[in-house]
Amino acid sequence: MEKDTIHTAELARELGRCLIEMRNFLRQYIQAKIKEHKMDISFEMIEIMACLWNKDGINQQEIADIVIKDKSSMTYLVDNLVKRNMVSRKVDVDDRRNNLIHITREGRLLQKKLNPWILEMYEKAALGIQKTKISQSIQVVKKMSENLKAEKGAAIIM
């Protein structure tokens, strides 16, 4: 039984490594498109925008948790998006300590420009892979994430 557990752990570790590698390739793809089109925006800013495209009007901490950024980095990135008129900050009426981040018209225009690139990127990534395999993979990664969330405080070493 122990041998099976070790094998499963090794497979899980490899899956984690592959996910990190894929994220790096996705980042490189988007950065190449940004450079090609001479756009003045970073990949990290696009990550924040993608969160807001999915759910507008969330607070900075929620975004930071999704994109895995610390508070100071998040403030810097949001400040830059505000300067570019991509987002606006509004005080949360329910909790004045929080700022809610909202997409502006410019932010929506950016979404329209980037969506074809993102769709093309994921179409290339999924080339030759059945939808059912992708769905199964999503379920596996979600379950692994749930397992780790249940182990609060446990050290994770890759």
Backbone torsions as a table, in degrees:
resi	resn	phi	psi	omega
1	MET	NA	-39.6	-179.4
2	GLU	-62.3	-40.1	179.6
3	LYS	-60.6	-40.4	177.9
4	ASP	-64.4	-39.9	179.0
5	THR	-64.1	-43.7	178.8
6	ILE	-62.2	-44.3	179.1
7	HIS	-61.4	-43.3	178.7
8	THR	-63.5	-42.4	178.8
9	ALA	-63.3	-40.1	178.5
10	GLU	-64.8	-40.7	177.2
11	LEU	-64.3	-42.2	178.9
12	ALA	-62.9	-40.6	178.2
13	ARG	-63.2	-43.4	179.0
14	GLU	-64.7	-39.3	176.6
15	LEU	-60.9	-45.1	177.5
16	GLY	-59.4	-43.4	178.7
17	ARG	-63.1	-41.6	179.4
18	CYS	-64.7	-37.9	178.1
19	LEU	-64.4	-41.4	177.8
20	ILE	-64.7	-43.1	178.9
21	GLU	-62.2	-43.6	179.1
22	MET	-62.5	-42.4	178.0
23	ARG	-58.8	-41.3	178.7
24	ASN	-63.9	-39.9	177.5
25	PHE	-66.5	-40.1	177.2
26	LEU	-61.1	-43.9	178.6
27	ARG	-60.0	-47.6	-179.9
28	GLN	-61.1	-40.5	179.9
29	TYR	-61.1	-49.8	-179.2
30	ILE	-66.0	-40.7	179.3
31	GLN	-63.2	-36.9	176.9
32	ALA	-63.9	-41.4	177.9
33	LYS	-64.7	-41.2	178.9
34	ILE	-60.7	-46.1	-179.6
35	LYS	-65.2	-44.9	-179.6
36	GLU	-57.9	-38.2	-177.7
37	HIS	-97.6	9.0	176.7
38	LYS	50.0	49.2	-180.0
39	MET	-93.3	144.6	-179.4
40	ASP	-99.8	71.4	179.1
41	ILE	-154.8	146.0	-179.6
42	SER	-96.9	162.9	176.7
43	PHE	-59.3	-39.6	-179.4
44	GLU	-62.7	-38.1	177.9
45	MET	-67.1	-37.7	178.0
46	ILE	-65.4	-38.0	176.2
47	GLU	-58.0	-42.9	178.9
48	ILE	-65.1	-44.8	179.5
49	MET	-60.7	-40.4	179.8
50	ALA	-61.2	-38.3	176.0
51	CYS	-60.5	-43.8	-177.9
52	LEU	-73.3	-29.6	175.7
53	TRP	-65.6	-31.6	177.3
54	ASN	-78.8	-36.0	-178.9
55	LYS	-153.2	100.4	-179.1
56	ASP	-75.3	147.5	173.3
57	GLY	82.3	28.5	176.3
58	ILE	-96.8	163.4	-176.3
59	ASN	-84.4	163.3	-175.9
60	GLN	-58.1	-37.7	-178.2
61	GLN	-66.2	-39.6	177.3
62	GLU	-61.1	-43.8	178.6
63	ILE	-63.4	-44.7	179.8
64	ALA	-58.3	-40.1	178.8
65	ASP	-65.5	-38.0	-178.7
66	ILE	-71.0	-45.1	-176.3
67	VAL	-91.8	0.0	177.2
68	ILE	57.5	61.9	176.7
69	LYS	-125.7	147.8	176.8
70	ASP	-78.4	169.2	-172.9
71	LYS	-60.7	-43.2	-178.0
72	SER	-68.5	-40.0	176.8
73	SER	-63.5	-40.4	-179.0
74	MET	-63.2	-44.7	179.5
75	THR	-60.6	-45.2	179.1
76	TYR	-60.0	-46.6	-178.6
77	LEU	-65.7	-44.1	179.2
78	VAL	-65.8	-40.0	176.1
79	ASP	-55.6	-44.1	-179.9
80	ASN	-66.4	-37.6	176.9
81	LEU	-67.8	-35.7	176.1
82	VAL	-64.5	-45.5	178.7
83	LYS	-59.7	-32.8	179.3
84	ARG	-85.6	1.5	179.7
85	ASN	62.3	29.6	177.5
86	MET	-86.8	-31.6	-179.2
87	VAL	-138.7	164.6	172.0
88	SER	-130.6	152.7	176.7
89	ARG	-104.0	137.5	174.1
90	LYS	-134.7	140.0	178.8
91	VAL	-67.5	134.9	177.4
92	ASP	-71.7	117.4	-178.2
93	VAL	-65.0	-24.5	179.3
94	ASP	-82.5	-24.3	180.0
95	ASP	-151.3	97.5	-173.7
96	ARG	-63.2	-11.9	176.7
97	ARG	-74.1	-18.1	-176.3
98	ASN	-102.6	145.4	169.7
99	ASN	-105.6	133.4	173.5
100	LEU	-94.9	136.8	-177.2
101	ILE	-104.0	127.1	-178.0
102	HIS	-121.3	144.2	177.2
103	ILE	-77.5	139.7	175.6
104	THR	-97.2	179.2	176.5
105	ARG	-58.1	-42.5	178.5
106	GLU	-61.5	-38.0	177.8
107	GLY	-64.1	-37.1	177.1
108	ARG	-69.8	-36.1	176.9
109	LEU	-64.9	-38.5	176.9
110	LEU	-62.0	-42.3	178.6
111	GLN	-57.8	-45.1	180.0
112	LYS	-63.3	-33.9	179.5
113	LYS	-74.5	-40.4	-175.0
114	LEU	-81.9	-29.7	-175.8
115	ASN	-52.2	-44.2	178.1
116	PRO	-61.9	-37.1	178.1
117	TRP	-65.4	-43.9	-177.7
118	ILE	-65.8	-43.8	177.5
119	LEU	-60.7	-46.1	178.2
120	GLU	-59.7	-42.5	-179.1
121	MET	-61.7	-47.0	-178.3
122	TYR	-72.8	-29.5	174.2
123	GLU	-64.4	-42.1	177.2
124	LYS	-64.5	-42.8	-179.2
125	ALA	-62.9	-34.8	-175.1
126	ALA	-93.1	3.3	-177.6
127	LEU	-55.2	125.0	177.5
128	GLY	78.9	9.3	-179.7
129	ILE	-113.0	129.0	179.8
130	GLN	-68.4	146.9	178.1
131	LYS	-56.3	-39.0	-178.3
132	THR	-64.2	-36.5	178.2
133	LYS	-65.7	-40.8	179.1
134	ILE	-65.8	-43.7	178.3
135	SER	-60.4	-43.1	178.1
136	GLN	-62.9	-41.1	-179.8
137	SER	-63.5	-40.6	177.8
138	ILE	-60.1	-45.6	-179.7
139	GLN	-62.9	-40.3	179.1
140	VAL	-63.4	-48.1	-178.5
141	VAL	-64.8	-40.4	177.4
142	LYS	-61.5	-42.9	179.6
143	LYS	-64.2	-42.7	178.3
144	MET	-62.5	-40.1	177.8
145	SER	-63.7	-43.8	177.5
146	GLU	-59.4	-43.4	179.3
147	ASN	-59.2	-40.8	-179.2
148	LEU	-74.1	-35.6	176.6
149	LYS	-61.9	-34.7	179.9
150	ALA	-69.3	-20.8	-179.5
151	GLU	-99.7	55.2	-179.6
152	LYS	-57.1	135.2	177.0
153	GLY	87.7	-7.9	-179.9
154	ALA	-77.5	141.3	178.2
155	ALA	-78.7	132.6	179.2
156	ILE	-112.9	119.6	-179.3
157	ILE	-120.5	127.4	179.4
158	MET	-96.0	NA	NA
